[in-house]
Amino acid sequence: MCHFITLVVPTHDAVAVQTVMERHGRAARPTDNPSIRKVLRDEEHQYLSTRGHCDCGTVLARYQETPESLEDKLAKEAARMKRKGWSNTKIARALEDQRKADAKPIRGGLDSLELWSTILLDLRNELKLPYAGLFIRFYSGAIDTETFTASRREVLTGLSWQEALAALKEDEVTIFR
């Protein structure tokens, strides 16, 4: 299905959260996934931050494919093409095109690490919150009811928020103090 980003904050004031998020082009719709709730504290609430259809293409929790796994994937693709009757020349050209595409940096996404860092800072400062958190998941079912195992992590003191955002992992509530 799609990626979705959930904001986790220790406030139930949805209007105040929505005001800050809208200023940054995001949303804050209250949601309550039971799998995420299991790793939250009593005072913490979930807000779906997706403004459009989904958050696919976000800079958060990017899957970084290793060169070895890319070559394994391409070898499987080559075998599939061979079974379909593709010529060796056509297969080689298609694989080279895929390598070039994978090597290109992704530009023009719907967000940035700077945007998320600013959002987190504004939420903390304007709403006087001690922290804010983010959660990203590739959902295959309904956002409010899909079950999975979530974890929780707090960003270490001394690590910049942008570094922590760049290291964000799927299915992990990451808390920024």
C-alpha positions as CSV (number, residue, x, y, z in Angstrom):
1,M,0.0,0.0,0.0
2,C,1.8,3.2,1.2
3,H,4.1,4.9,3.7
4,F,2.5,7.1,6.3
5,I,4.1,9.3,9.0
6,T,2.6,9.5,12.4
7,L,3.5,12.3,14.8
8,V,3.6,11.4,18.6
9,V,3.3,14.2,21.1
10,P,2.4,14.4,24.8
11,T,-0.7,16.6,24.2
12,H,-4.3,16.0,23.2
13,D,-4.7,19.5,21.9
14,A,-5.3,18.5,18.3
15,V,-6.1,22.1,17.3
16,A,-2.7,23.5,18.5
17,V,-0.8,20.6,16.9
18,Q,-2.8,21.0,13.6
19,T,-2.0,24.8,13.6
20,V,1.8,24.1,13.7
21,M,1.7,21.3,11.2
22,E,-0.4,23.2,8.7
23,R,2.1,26.0,8.7
24,H,4.6,23.5,7.5
25,G,2.3,22.0,4.9
26,R,1.5,18.9,6.9
27,A,-1.6,17.6,8.7
28,A,-2.3,16.4,12.3
29,R,-5.4,14.1,12.3
30,P,-5.8,12.2,15.5
31,T,-5.4,8.5,15.0
32,D,-4.9,5.5,17.4
33,N,-3.2,2.5,16.1
34,P,-3.1,-0.2,18.9
35,S,0.4,-1.4,17.8
36,I,1.9,2.0,18.2
37,R,-0.1,2.7,21.4
38,K,1.7,-0.3,23.0
39,V,5.0,1.6,23.0
40,L,3.5,5.0,24.0
41,R,3.2,6.6,27.5
42,D,-0.2,7.4,28.8
43,E,0.0,11.1,28.0
44,E,1.2,10.6,24.4
45,H,-1.2,10.9,21.4
46,Q,-0.8,9.9,17.7
47,Y,-1.5,12.2,14.8
48,L,-1.4,11.2,11.2
49,S,0.7,13.9,9.5
50,T,-0.1,13.0,5.9
51,R,-1.6,15.9,4.0
52,G,-2.1,14.2,0.6
53,H,-2.7,10.6,-0.4
54,C,0.3,9.1,1.3
55,D,3.9,9.8,2.4
56,C,5.6,7.6,-0.2
57,G,8.8,9.4,-1.3
58,T,9.6,10.8,2.1
59,V,13.2,11.3,3.1
60,L,12.5,9.6,6.4
61,A,13.4,5.9,7.0
62,R,14.9,5.5,3.5
63,Y,15.9,2.0,2.7
64,Q,19.5,2.0,1.8
65,E,20.3,-0.9,-0.4
66,T,23.8,-2.4,-0.2
67,P,25.7,-2.9,-3.5
68,E,25.6,-6.6,-2.8
69,S,21.8,-6.7,-2.4
70,L,21.3,-4.6,-5.5
71,E,23.4,-7.1,-7.5
72,D,21.4,-10.0,-6.1
73,K,18.2,-8.2,-7.0
74,L,19.5,-7.5,-10.5
75,A,20.6,-11.1,-11.0
76,K,17.1,-12.3,-10.1
77,E,15.7,-9.8,-12.5
78,A,18.1,-11.0,-15.3
79,A,17.0,-14.6,-14.7
80,R,13.3,-13.5,-15.0
81,M,14.0,-11.6,-18.2
82,K,15.9,-14.6,-19.6
83,R,12.9,-16.9,-18.9
84,K,10.7,-14.4,-20.8
85,G,13.0,-14.8,-23.8
86,W,14.9,-11.5,-23.7
87,S,18.2,-11.4,-25.5
88,N,21.5,-11.0,-23.6
89,T,22.0,-7.6,-25.1
90,K,18.6,-6.4,-24.1
91,I,19.0,-7.8,-20.5
92,A,22.4,-6.1,-20.2
93,R,21.0,-2.7,-21.3
94,A,18.0,-3.0,-18.9
95,L,20.3,-3.9,-16.0
96,E,22.6,-1.0,-16.7
97,D,19.7,1.4,-16.9
98,Q,18.5,0.1,-13.5
99,R,22.0,0.6,-12.0
100,K,22.1,4.2,-13.3
101,A,18.6,4.9,-11.9
102,D,19.5,3.5,-8.5
103,A,22.7,5.6,-8.4
104,K,20.8,8.9,-9.0
105,P,20.0,11.0,-5.9
106,I,16.3,11.4,-5.3
107,R,15.3,15.1,-5.8
108,G,12.1,17.0,-5.3
109,G,10.6,14.9,-2.6
110,L,7.6,16.0,-0.6
111,D,9.7,16.8,2.5
112,S,13.3,17.2,3.8
113,L,15.3,16.6,6.9
114,E,15.4,20.4,7.5
115,L,11.6,20.5,7.3
116,W,11.1,17.8,9.9
117,S,13.7,19.3,12.2
118,T,11.9,22.6,12.0
119,I,8.5,21.0,12.6
120,L,9.8,19.2,15.7
121,L,11.4,22.3,17.1
122,D,8.3,24.4,16.5
123,L,6.1,21.8,18.1
124,R,8.3,21.7,21.2
125,N,8.8,25.5,21.5
126,E,5.3,26.8,20.5
127,L,3.3,24.1,22.4
128,K,5.8,24.0,25.3
129,L,6.2,20.2,24.8
130,P,9.2,18.4,26.4
131,Y,9.5,16.3,23.2
132,A,7.9,15.1,20.0
133,G,8.3,11.9,18.1
134,L,7.9,10.4,14.7
135,F,6.8,7.0,13.4
136,I,6.9,5.8,9.8
137,R,5.4,2.6,8.4
138,F,4.6,1.0,5.1
139,Y,1.0,0.0,5.7
140,S,-0.6,-2.9,3.8
141,G,-3.9,-2.5,5.6
142,A,-5.9,0.1,7.5
143,I,-3.8,2.6,9.4
144,D,-5.9,2.5,12.5
145,T,-6.2,-1.3,12.8
146,E,-3.1,-2.9,11.2
147,T,-1.2,-4.9,13.7
148,F,2.6,-5.1,13.8
149,T,5.5,-4.9,16.3
150,A,6.6,-1.3,17.0
151,S,9.6,-0.2,19.0
152,R,10.6,3.0,20.7
153,R,13.9,4.9,20.8
154,E,15.0,8.2,22.2
155,V,17.5,10.3,20.3
156,L,20.8,10.4,22.2
157,T,21.9,13.7,23.6
158,G,24.6,15.2,21.4
159,L,23.2,13.7,18.2
160,S,21.8,16.4,15.9
161,W,18.2,16.0,15.0
162,Q,19.0,15.9,11.3
163,E,21.4,13.0,11.9
164,A,18.7,11.3,14.0
165,L,16.1,11.9,11.3
166,A,18.5,10.5,8.6
167,A,18.8,7.4,10.7
168,L,15.1,7.0,11.4
169,K,13.9,3.4,11.0
170,E,10.5,2.1,10.0
171,D,8.2,0.8,12.8
172,E,10.1,2.7,15.5
173,V,8.7,5.6,17.5
174,T,11.7,8.0,17.6
175,I,11.5,10.6,20.3
176,F,13.3,13.9,19.9
177,R,13.9,15.9,23.2
